[in-house]
Amino acid sequence: MKKYLVILAIAAIGFAACNKTQEAKTFSANIVLSSSEEGVPMPSEFSVKVTSQEGATVFDQTVSATGSSVAVPGLIAGNYSVSVFGISDFGGCVYNFSGSAVACAITQEGQNVEIVLNVSKETALLFKEIYYAGPSGYKEEGASTPYRDDNFFEIFNNSKTDVYLDGLCIAHVAPTTATETLSWELDGGRSAADYVYCQVIWQFPGSGNQYKLAAGKSVVVASVPIDHTQKIEGSLDLSSADFEFFVENQNIYADTPAIPNMILKFGKFGNGADRYLPTVMGPAMILFNPEGDIDNSTFVSPVGKDDKCKEIPVSWVVDGVEAINTADKIEFKRLPDAIDGGAVYMTEGIEYEPIPGYPLVMTRYDHTSVSFSRKFKNGSDISEGFMDTNNSSNDFVANPAPAIRRDL
């Protein structure tokens, strides 16, 4: 296992509880980076980002991987999240080195923060735009529940080569929201860390060469592919979606014959059985290419729970996005760093007026008319494609209104 040592000198102001005149202390944290990737050289520099427990960015710089020391003054000793990212160009491929550590207590001099770097090649297909939080004008005329039917995912071909979507899967990772860390035990001597655990899996139709996605183009997958602006202010028109999450054996939402249906391969939706609704509290989503068919007759459950989930090898995953409710929920991340080393989240928490007959108080991180879109690699030049550092904190930006095929 290769190791580099990057020294990040974090100046933390510590105050004694009984002596307000005590001199401030500066604590130096050593970030020890390791990688097991053989044959690929380590990056010469890393982007290092330090975030407080409340979600504030306190350090965000690029440092040399040869032992540079960088001072971040004015921090109160406490818990921090640290993420690192570096790029190595080798053998005609781009390799992304990424990793993170959460809830790191910086309280003493010379403290080590060990981060194991995950290494991946840049991939062709990725999530370009995701919209799950619902519109801010969520209340329909005469309705007593928030509007949620206008969610969508946009998938982009970030390569220079045409690819086929046939058989590609979109999955919703357990748990539904980032509120707890689940434990898993697998049979056959398999390591639980080598899998992602999915509650719902949808698959693109096709026999292998039916649904081609050209380089630099995208497709939109919607739960309900209609013009939602006709139903509620602040929504959007999804009638031009390319695929739909149509749920069979229900008579509330009509099938749209002109739009191909995704195939439900695993899972059910509980109270949302009439349509597929990713949670407005922040879903964790992955794209993956299965090796063979997905057997929906078998499942695994978290230790101590009876939820039915399908284990998917991390090696199958093409892309993933971790969405959490608020910054402090990052400690409950569901996706491993190999897939996503960070997370996206809504920043506001302003309460709405209570809805008569609805038991929950909704907040602006629930219904915001905000979507997340992937940043360009190079400013606003789409010809260079979109960022894919396996860290949603770096790769995505919040937009004040959802928009399909933004910037295309």
N, C-alpha and C positions, 0 to 999 in steps of 0.2 A: 504494500500500500504506500503510495507516494504521499509525502507530507511537505507542506510549505508552512512557514510561520509568518503571519502578518500581525504586527503589533499595533493595536488600536488604543492609543492612550486616551482614556476617557476621564476628563476632569470632573469629579463629582464633589459637590459641596455637601459635606456632612456636618450636621449640627448635633451636639450632645444634648440630651433631653434636659439636663440640669445645669449646663454651663453654656449660656448663649454667647460667651466671648471666646469660645474655643476656636482656634484657627481652622480655616477650611482645609480639607484634605483632597488631594488629587489621586484618584485610583486609576491604575493602568490595567486594562484588560487585554490579554493576549488571545487573538483569534487564531486557532490552530486549524488549518485546512488540510484535509486528506482526501485522496481519490484512489480508487482501485482500478481505474481505467488504464489498461496496459497499452503501450504503443502510441498514445496520444499525449503530446506535450502539454504541461500545465500552462494556463495563460500567464502572460508576463505582468498583468495587472488585473485588479478586481474592483468592481463597484461595490462599495460597502454602505449599507443603509442601516441606521439605528433608529428604532421607534420606541417611544415611551409606552407604558402600559395603557395610557389614555388614547393612544393613536397618533400622537404628535411626532413628526419627524425631527430628530435632534441632530442627526449627522447623515450626510448623503454626499459622498465624494468617491473618486477613483484613486486607489492607492497602489503602489508598486507591490508586487508579490515577493520582493527580495528582502523585506524586513523594514519597511518604512514605519515611521511613528507619526500619528496624526492626533492633534489635541482637539477635543470638543469641550469647550469651557461651559461652566454654569449649570451643570446637571446636579440635581439632588439624587443622592444614592437611592436606588430602587430597582425595579424590574424593567428590563428592556428586551425587545425583539431585535435580532440581528439577521440581516440577509446579505448574501454575497453573490455576485455573478461575474463571470469572466468568459471570454470567447477565445478559442484556439482554432486557427485555420491550419488544417493538416490534411495532406493527401487529396486536395480538391474538395474537401468537405468542411463545413463549419460545425464545430462542437461547442455546445453550451455547457459550462460548468456552473451549477447553481446549488445553493444550500441555505439553510436558515436554522436558527435556534430561537425558541420563544421562552418568555418568562425567565430571562437570565438575570439573576440578582448581582448587580455590580456594587459590591460593598467593601472590597478589600484590595490592597495593592497586589499586582501581579497575578490576578485571577485569570485562569484559562477559560476560554469559551471554545469548545471543540465543535466543529462543523464538518460533517462528511459530505463531500460534494457529489452530486449526481451529474452524470454526463450523458448528453443526448445529442443526436444529430437534428438539424432543423428538418421539419416535416412539411409535407405538401398541404394537408388539410388542417384547418384550425378554425376555432370559433372567432368570428370577426365582430359580431354584434350580438349582445344578449339583452333581452328585455323581460324581466320577471316581476318587477315591483308593482305594476299596475298604475293606472292613471290617477293623478291627483284629484280630478273631478270624478271620484269613484262612485258617487251615488246616483243611480238611475232614478228617473221619475217614478215615484211610488215604490221603489225597491228598498229593502231593509238590510241588504248586504253589499259589501264593496264589489266593484266590477273587476273581474280578473281574467276575462276571456281573450284579451288581446296580446298575450305573451308570444314571443317568437325567438328563434335562434337563426342566425345567419352564419353559414359555413363558407369559407373562402379557400380557393386554391392558391396557396402562397408560393407555388413553385413555377418553373418555366415550362412545365410539361403538363399536358392534359391528363386527367385521372378519371377513374370511374367511381361513382358513389355506390354502386351495387353492393349490398351486403354490409356496408358501413353501419355502425350502431351508435346511437345516442343513449346515454344512460344517466340516471339520477342516483347519486351515491348516498348511502345511508351514513348517519341518520338524516332525516328530512331537513333539520336545521342544526347548525353548529352550536349545540348546547351541552354536549357531553362527549366523552371519548369512549367508544365501544371497544370491547375486547373480543377476540375471535380465536377459536381453536379449530384447526383443520386436521382431518385424518390423513393417513398415508405419509406421515412425516413431512408434510408441506409446511412451509413457514408462512404464518399469517401476514407478514410484512410484504410478501411477494404478490399480494392480491389487493384489489379494490372491491368493495362490497356494494352491490347495486340493488336498489329497490324496484326500479322500473327500467326496462330496456326496450327501445324501439329500434327497428332495423329498416334501412332503405330497401325498397323493392328492387327487383332486377335479377337477371340470370348471370350477370358478369360483365356485360358490355352494352347495357341499355341506357344508362344515365351518366353520360360523360359531362364532366365539369372542366371547361377550358381553363388554361392558365390565366390567372388574374381575374377570374370571374367567381361569383358566389351563388348560393341557393338559399332560399328562406323557407324555414319549416315553422308552421304556425299551428296552434291548437285549434283555432276557429278561423278559417281563412275567409273572412267577410270584411266589408267596410265598417269598422267599428265606430267611425265618426258619426254614422247615422244613428247610433244608439246612445253615445255618451260624449260629451265635450272633453277634449284633451286626449282622445284616443287616436288611432291611426287606421289607415286603410290597408288591410292585409289580403284583399281580394286577389292580388297578384302573386301570392305565395306560391312556391314551387312544389311543396309537399305539405301534407297535413297529418296531425296526430288524431286521426279519426277513431273514435271508440265505437265498436260494433255493439249490436244488441241493446241500443237505447234509441229513444224517439224524441229527444229534446233538441239535438243538434243534427242538422241534415248533412249528409255527405255531399261533397262538391265533386261531381263526376269528372270535371276537367282537371282536377288537381290530384295527382297520385297519392295514395294513402301510405303512410308508414306502417310497418308491420309490428304489432305488439308481440314481443318475444318473451317477456317476463314481467310479472308484477300486476298490481291492481292499485286503485286510487282511493279506497275508502269513501269518504263523503264526496269526493270529486269524481265519482264513477262515470259521470256523463261527459266528461272531457278531461284531457290531461292538463293539470295545472301545476307547474313547478312552484314551490313555495315562494311567497313574496318576502319571506324572512331570510332569503339567501340560499339558493340551491348550490350543490357541488355537482358539476356536470362533466362528463367525459365523452370523447369520441374514441371508438376502438374498432379495429378490424379483427373479427373472431377467426380463429383457426378451426374451421368446421362449423357445424350447426350448434345452436345454443339449446341445451336440454333444459326445458322449463319444468321438468318433473322432479328435479333435484334442487336443493337449496341448503344454505347454511344460516344459522341464527347467531346473534351476538350472545356472549356468555351471560346467562341469567335472564334472557329475553326470548320471546317467541316470534320476533319479526322474521319474515322470510326474505332472504337476500341471495343474490347470485354472485359468487366469487369470480372476478375477472382478473386474469394475470396482468400485472403492471406492464409486462412486455408487449401486450396487445394494444396498449393505449396510445393513440395518435396525438391527442391534445386533451387538456382539461382546464377548467376554470373553477376556482374555489370562491364562492360568494358567501359572505357572512353578514350577520345582521348589523353588528356594531364592532368597532375596532377591538374591544376587549375580548371578543369571541375567537380571536385568532388562535388561542391556545387549544381550541377544540377543532382545529382543521381536520377535514376528512380525507383530503388528498395528500399523498406523500410528496416530499420535495422533488422527487424524480418527475412528477407530473406538474405540480404547481408549488413553487416555493413561497408564494405570498397569498394574497386574497384581495377581492374587491368588496366594498361595502358602501352603504349610504351614509352620509356624514351628518345629516340633520336628524333631529328627534323631536319635532314640534307636533304636539297632539292636535288632532282634529276634534270638532264638536262630536259628542256621542251620537250614535245612530240609534233611533228608537227600535227596540227589539233585537239589537245586535249586541252580544255580550262583551265584545272586546273593544278596547280603546285603540284606534288605529293611529299610527304616527307616520311622519314623513319618510322614515326609512322603510315603511311598508308600502305606501302608495305615493309615488313621487313624480310620475311621468318622466323618470330618469332611466336611461339605458346606459350600458357600458359598451364602448367600442374600442377596438384594438388600435394602438398608435402606429403611425407609419415608421418604417425603419429610418427614413431620411426626411426629416421635416414634414412636408406635405406632398412629397413625391411618391405617388402610388406605384410608379414604375419599379421602385426598389422593393415593393411589397411591405408587409406588416411585421412589427416586432414579434419575436417568439423566443423569449428568454426563459420560458417555463417559470415565470413569476408574474402573476396577475397584477401585483402591486406596481410593477414597472411597465407592464405591457398595455394596460387599459386606462382609459380616461372616461369619466362620467359625462354624459350629455344631458342637457336640460329637457330634451324631448326625444322620444324614440324615433328612429327613422330607418327603414329598410334600405339596403343598398346605398348607404351613406358613402359619399365620396367616390362612388364607382361611375 
